[in-house]
Amino acid sequence: MHNQHKNISSASQHNNLSTSQRNIMFVANKPMFVSSNKFLNRLKRKYGIKKMGFSGTLDPFACGCLIIASGQYTKLFRFLKKTPKTYLATLMLGAYSQSLDIEKIEKIENIEPFEKEKIIETLNSFKGIQKQLPPKYSAKRINGQRAYNLIENGELRIENNISQNVYLEKKVDIEIFDIELINYSHPFITFKASVSEGTYIRSLGFDIAKKLGVNGALTYLERLNEGKFHYECEKPLNPIEYLDLEENSYENDIENLILGRKLNINDFKIKKNGKYYVKFDKFFAIIEIESDKVSYILNRIELC
């Protein structure tokens, strides 16, 4: 028992995070072949913190940037600026997989190599705003349940076909800001893509292969960053610096917010409709102004 306590303490010191901090936010580097939830449980044990969460599920076979928060900071995920997201991926041409990655490859066909210029042209054709079909093997919810759970329970079927049945039926709006070829060593295409939130790189890889007239599945996927979030040895972050909100100023007694009293729009510097954060010495709040009325979204969030 003594040794276990010692190990947790040394791990915390090594990573500059104190288990006494209730509210922390940092970026972890998820390894391959472990689910985001299992990896989170490892971090909970490592730091001795029970209440922890993550933003932006990574597929089990994927690795890289995973935003972690504990305490009050877990409520901030929806207010963080997490775009663009940048990924490094390797696509195997000729491979068919129900999950569009190496976890469920069913067959591999030998195909003729392509000219490098053709690969570059195909990648460039995906830049811009478009609609994308999420893969059926995904964490996307259908009637309140994860898509991959419906497949495992036999409620959602996948059939072997190059152009259909590996996708969900409903398209989502996405944007690919940039995509570039890193290496082409047949049958493997390694590319880097900067994309909007909600983009599935597995679907993008499959669509690239489909445009070339073949099957394709990802053999490697790494998330390099989410907006300004990138891995720095689990260094604690100041969430204020990552909020996708405009700062507002409150020009009355701070006790009104501390006690959660009703707020008057005339006490704020910015009065137009919108969501804002209001910062004080030891805490900050997130408020919403709508039709000249002010409401709390989150209040008394401790500053790190």
N, C-alpha and C positions, 0 to 999 in steps of 0.2 A: 504493500500500500504506500509505504514511504517512497519507494523507487518510482511508482507511477506518478505521484505528486511531483517528484523531482523532474521527471521527463517532461511533463506538461509545462512546468515553469521554465525549463531551459529552452523548450521550443518557442515559448512566447518571447523570451528575451532575444533569441536568435532572430526573430522576425519583427522585432520592434513593436509588438502588439502586447498589451497587458490584458490579462483575463479580468482585471478589475474594471476595464472600460466596458460599460454597458452598450454604448453606441459606437460602433466602428464600421468603417467601409474600406474595402481594399479589393484589389484584383488578384485572383488566384489563377494558377496555370493548371487547368484540368488535364490529366494525362489521358492517353488513349485507352479504350476498352473498359471504361468505368462510367456508369451513369452519373449525371449531374447530381442527383439526389444522394447516391452513395458517396460521392466525393465530398458533398456538403457534410455528411455525417462524420467523415474523417476530420474535417476542419473543426467541427463542434467538439470532438474529442481532443483534438490537438490543442485547442485554446481553452477548453473547459467552459464553453459558452453554449447554453441550451437553445436560446432563441436566435437562429441564424436563417438567412434566406439568400437566394441568388436571383439574378435577373438574366433572362435570355438562355433558355435550355440549350446545351450542346448535346448533339447525338453521342451515344456511348463511344463510337469509333473515332469521334472528333476530339481534338485537343485544343488547348489555348485559353484565351482570355475569358474569364468568368467573373462577373461582378458579384461580390459577396458583401452582405451587410448584417449587422446584428442590432438588437434593441429597437429603438425608435427609427433608426435609419432604414429598417426594412420597409417602412411606409413610404419611402422616397423614390422607390424604383420607377414609378410611373411619371415622375417629374424630372428624371435625369435625361440629359442630351446624350443619346447613344448612337447617333448616326454622324457620318457614315460608318458602316461596319466593314472591316477589311478582312478578307480570307485568302489563304493560300491553299490551293487544292490541286490534286493530281487525278486526272481522269484516265481510265483504261478503256480504250476503244475496243469494241468487239465483245465486251463482257455484259451479260444480262443479269440483273439483280432486282428482285422484287422491292428491296429497300433502297435501290439506287446507290448502294455502297457495297463494300466488301463483305458485309455481315451475312448477306443472303444471296451470293452469286450462285446461279444455277447452271450457266453454260458460258463458255468462252469460244469465240470464233476467230480464226486467223483471217485478218483482212489486209489488203494492200496498203502500203504507206501512202500518206498524202503529201503534197508539196507544202513546205512550211508556209508559203504565202497564202495557201488555201486555209490553213489553220488560223493564221492571223486575221484574214478577211472574215472568217466565220465568227471568231471571238468579237471582233469590232462590231459586227452586225447586231450584237445584243446590247449595246450601249443605249441608254435612254429610258424613258418611261414606258412601261408595258404591263400586261397582265400575265400572271404566272399561276399555274396549277400546282398547289402544294402536293408533295408525295403522300401516298396513303400511309406509309410507315413514317408517321410524324407525331409530334406532341400536340398538334392542332386538335381542338375539341369539336366533336360532332354530337349535337344534342346532349352536351354536358360531359361526354366521355372522350378520352384520348383516342385518336384514330388507331394507334398501334394496339390498344387494348381491344378495340372492336375486331381487328384482324385476328388477334390471338384467340378470341372467343368465337371466331367463325362468322361474325356478323357483317364483315366487310371483306369482299373477295378480290383477289388479284389474279389476273390471267397473263400468260406469257404473250406479250404483244409489244412490238417496238414503239407503237404510237399511242397506246391507251392502256387503261386499267392499272397503271402504276400510280395514277394521280387521283386526288379527290376531285369531285366534279365542279366545285365552286372556285373560280379564279379570284386572285387577289391582286391589287394594284401594287406594283413595286417600281423601283428605279435602280438601274445599274449605272452608277456615276462613272466608273472606269473599269476596264478589264484589259489585262495585258498578258501576253505569252511570256512565261519564264523559261520554259524548256520544252522541246518536243523530241522525245526519244521513243520512236514507235514501239508499241502502241500507246505510250503514255504521254499525255499532255499535262504539263504543270502550268497553272495560270494563277494570277492574283486578281481578285475582284473587289471593288469598293461599291457597296450596295446599301439600299435603304433597309430600315427595320422591316422584318416580315419576309425577307427574301430567303428562299431555300436554295443553298448552293448545290445540293444533290439534284434538285429539279433543273437548275441551270446547267449542270454537267450533262445530265441526260438530254436536255434540249440541244446542247452543243453537238453531242454525238448524233442525235436524230437529224440535225441539219446537215451533217456530213453523210447521212444515209446509213448509219450503223447503230448498234446498241452501244451503251456506255455506262460505266459505274465508277463512282469515286473510290480511289484506294487510299487517299489521304486527304484530311481536311483539318486545317488549323485556323482558328480565329485570332488574328493579330491584334485587333483593337476594336473597340466600340466607341466611336467619337474620340474623346481625349483619354478614355480608359485603356490602359495597356499594362501588361504585367511588369511590376517592379519589386519582385521579391516580397509581395504581400505588405507593402508599405501602407500605413494608414493614410487615408485621403480626407480632405476637407470637402464634405458634400456640397457646400455652398458654391464651390468652384465648378461644379458639374451640373447644376440645376439648369433646366431649359426654361427658365422663367425670368421675367424682368424684375429688378429690385424696385420696391416702393418704399416710401418713407412715412412713418407715423409721427405726427407732430402734436401729440398730446401725452398724457401721463401713461407711462409704461405699465403701471399697475392695472390698467384696463385690460391689457392682454394677459398679464400674469393671472388675473382673476377670471378671465374669459368673459368679460362684460361685452355687451352689445357695442358695436363699433359704428362710428359716424363717418360717412364718406368725406365730409369736409375736413377731417383730421388727416387725410392722406394727400401726399403731394400729387400722385397720379390718380385721376378720378375716372378714367375711361374703363369700359368693360374689359375684364380679363383676369387671369390668375397671376399672382405676384408673391414674391417672398419679402418679408420684412425682417431685417436683422437688427439685433440688439447686442449688448456686450456678452451675454452668457447663453442666449437662446435665439431662435428664429421661428417665425410662423409663416404659414402659407395661407393666403386669403384669396377670396374671389370677389370681384366687384361686378355686379350685374344690376342694371336698371336703378342706379344710385343707391343700391343696398350692398352692404359688406357682410360676408359670411366667412367663418373659419373653415378651412379644409384640414389643416394640421396646426396645432399650437404648442408652444413651449418645447420645441425640439432643441435639445442641448447642442451647443457648438462644441466641436472637438478641441 
